[in-house]
Amino acid sequence: MMRTSDLVSSAGRALRANPMRSALTALGVIIGVASVVAMVALGSGAQAQVERSIASLGSNLLIVVPGSMRGAGGVRGQAGGFDSLTMDDAEAIAQLENVAVVAPSQRARTQVIANGLNWNPEVNGVTPDFLTARDWEIAQGRMFDETEERQARRIVVLGNTVAENLFPNMEPVGQTVRMNGGAYEVIGVLESKGQSGFMDQDDIVLAPLTTVKRRIAGRRGRGDTVSQISVKAQSEDVLDRLQEDVENVLRQRHRTREGEDDFTVQNLSSITETAAQTTQVFTYLLGGISAVSLLVGGIGIMNIMLVSVTERTREIGLRKALGARQSDILHQFGLEAVTLSVAGGIIGLVIGVAGAWGMTTLFNLPLVVSPLNAGLAIAFSGLVGVVFGAYPAWRAAKLDPIEALRRE
Amino acid sequence: MALIEARELTKLYRMGDETVHALDGVSFSIPDRDYCAIVGPSGSGKSTLMNILGGLDTPTSGVITIAANDIGQMNDDDLAVFRNQTIGFVFQSFNLLPRLTALENVELPMIYGGVLPKERKERAAELLERVGLGQRMGHRPTQLSGGQQQRVAIARALAGQPKLILADEPTGALDTNTGVEIMALFRQLNREGATIVIVTHDHEVAAQTRRTIEMRDGHIVSDNLNEGKTRHDANV
C-alpha cells in the first residue's frame, strides 16, 4: 500500500511533467469557479442592496394609503389617487394593540426657493412621530415638536438632497426658504437615506402637518383628510396581525367590505421579503448558468486524464508489475484529477472575488463574499475532480499489466 | 520443498472460435538458488509461463506454488502484494520511468512495499553501488547507456528483496559485449544467493545459465543441466 506522501509527490510530479497541459486543463475549472463566485457575489450584493434600501424606509412599518375605491360602474381608482383617509382614521389606528407610533402625513409638491436657487422636492406635512415611524434621524439642527406642529408654525426640516441643492456653500439651519409665496425658517436637516429603487428619499422637505394643510397643499389639504398614515408596530412578530387589525378598523370606519376597500395597507417587511426572494432566485440563476462552465471544465479534466492514461499505459503496467494495487493506481490518477480541479478552484476563487469586486464597485453595490460560498466553491471544484477523474482513474486501475507492458 | 513447484499447468486462450493451448500440462520444479533459462521460439508458451511465474497471469488449470504461495488462488490485490514481495522483474526494454532518476526508479517497488523514504533511499543507493552505478544515481534513463539502464533495472528488481528474479530477454536490446556483462552480473548475483530465471529465445544466452528448460508448443521438450556449468557449480 502506497504512503500518502508518496502518492502526493507522484501526482505532483506527473502534473509538472506537462505544465502547459496541466495549466490549460485547470483553466477550464478556473473559469468555471471564477464565474460562479463572481456571479453569486454579484447577485448577493444586489440582494443586500435591495434589502438595505427597503429597510431604509423604516422597520416594522405599515403604510396606509388611500385608493382603489370602486367607483360608479366598478371603475377602480389609482392607489393614493384621492383622499379617503382622515385624521380620525389615524387616531382610531393609534388605539389598536401593538402600535408603537402612528404618523399621518400630507404630501404636496411645490417649488422651494432660497438663496437665489430653486428646487422642486416633495413637501411632506408630518407630525414629529414621523421620524420615529421611518427610523430617521436629524443630522443638523432639530425636528419641530408637537406644539409647533399644532400652531402651524412656518418652519421646515430639509432632506439632504434639498439642503445640498439650495445651500451648497452654507449652513442651512437658520436660513429661510420660500414656498408658495411664504417664508419658512429651516430648523434642521435630515440624515441621508440614499436611493430607494429609483426614488431619492432625501429629495424631501418636512413641515408641520397643519402648516402644509393650511398653506401649501391647496384644495386637497382642506378638511380632515391626509394622504398617508405610517404605522409602526411594536415588533416584527406582530406586524402581520397589526396589518389585519388596521384593515378591519378602517373597513368598519369606511363601511366597506373586504375586496372593496378604499385604502391599501402596505407591509414593508413582506415587500422586503418578496424583493429579497426575487433577487435570490436571480442569484441562483446566475450561479446555475455559471455552474455549466464548471461542468465543461470537469469534462476537460476527464478528457485530459483519459489521454494521460492512454499515454502512460506502459507506466501503469510497470507500476502494477512492481506491486501497485488497483487502489494505488486509482488513487494516483484520481489525485492528479483532484489536484488539477482544486488548484483551478482556488485560483478561480481568487479571480472570481477580484472580478466581483470590480463589478460591484462599478455598479455601486456592496461586495458580499461569504466564507461559506468560498468554501463551497472549493469543495465543489474538488467534487468535479472526483467525479470526472473517477472514470479515467478506474480505467487505469483496471488495466491488465501484461497488455499494458506490451503496449508501445 | 522447491522454490517453484508447477504441476500440470495449462493455459487456454480463446481466439475467435479457436482455443489455443499456450501451456499444455507443464510440470517442473526449480529449487532455491537455482539459475535457469527457459528457452523456446515465439509461440512456444515461454512468455505465458513467465507471466504465470511472475504473478501477472493465472493458469487455467494446474497448481503453481512459489515460495509457498499458491498463486492460482490469489485475487488481484494478493497478486500485487506477491509481485512486490516475492518477484523481481527485469524486462527486455528496461521499462524505467523516464521522469525519475536512477535512484528513484530503484525506489519504486519499495514505495509500493511501504518502505520509509529514508530507508528506501539508502537501500536503493546500496543496490546501485552493487550493480556498479554508484556514480550515476542522479541520472535519468535517457542519460544512461542501454547496459547502464539494464543495471538500474536489475537493481530495481533486487529492491524488494525478492525470492525470485524473472528476466525476460534481458540482453535482447543490448549489443553483444554489454549482453555478456549483464549475464556476468546475473551469474554473480546467483553466486551471492539469488534465484534467477531467464526467459529467452537465444540458446547462447541460455547456455550461460546452469540449467536449460526448452519449450515448444506449450510443452517442455527438454530440461538439462548445461555442459560445463555443472562442473563449475560443483566446484563452488
Contacts between the chains, C-beta under 8 A, distances in Angstrom:
chain1	res1	chain2	res2	distance
A	1	B	112	7.7
A	1	B	114	5.7
A	2	B	111	6.2
A	2	B	112	6.0
A	2	B	114	7.4
A	3	B	111	7.4
A	3	B	114	6.3
A	5	B	117	7.6
A	6	B	111	4.9
A	6	B	117	7.8
A	10	B	111	7.9
A	13	B	99	6.4
A	14	B	99	7.9
A	17	B	99	5.5
A	314	B	95	7.0
A	315	B	97	6.0
A	318	B	95	4.8
A	318	B	97	7.1
A	319	B	108	7.4
A	319	B	112	7.4
A	320	B	80	6.7
A	320	B	83	7.9
A	321	B	54	7.2
A	321	B	56	6.4
A	321	B	83	6.2
A	321	B	89	5.4
A	322	B	83	7.0
A	322	B	84	6.6
A	322	B	89	7.2
A	322	B	108	5.6
A	322	B	109	4.4
A	322	B	112	6.0
A	322	B	156	7.6
A	322	B	160	7.9
A	323	B	80	5.4
A	323	B	81	6.7
A	323	B	83	5.0
A	323	B	84	2.4
A	323	B	85	7.4
A	323	B	109	5.7
A	323	B	112	4.0
A	323	B	113	6.4
A	323	B	160	7.0
A	324	B	80	6.3
A	324	B	112	5.1
A	325	B	76	7.5
A	325	B	77	4.9
A	325	B	80	4.3
A	325	B	81	7.4
A	325	B	112	7.6
A	326	B	76	6.0
A	326	B	77	6.7
A	326	B	80	7.5
A	327	B	77	7.6
A	328	B	80	7.9
A	328	B	112	6.3
A	401	B	56	5.2
A	402	B	51	5.5
A	402	B	56	5.2
A	402	B	57	6.0
A	405	B	91	7.3
A	405	B	95	7.0
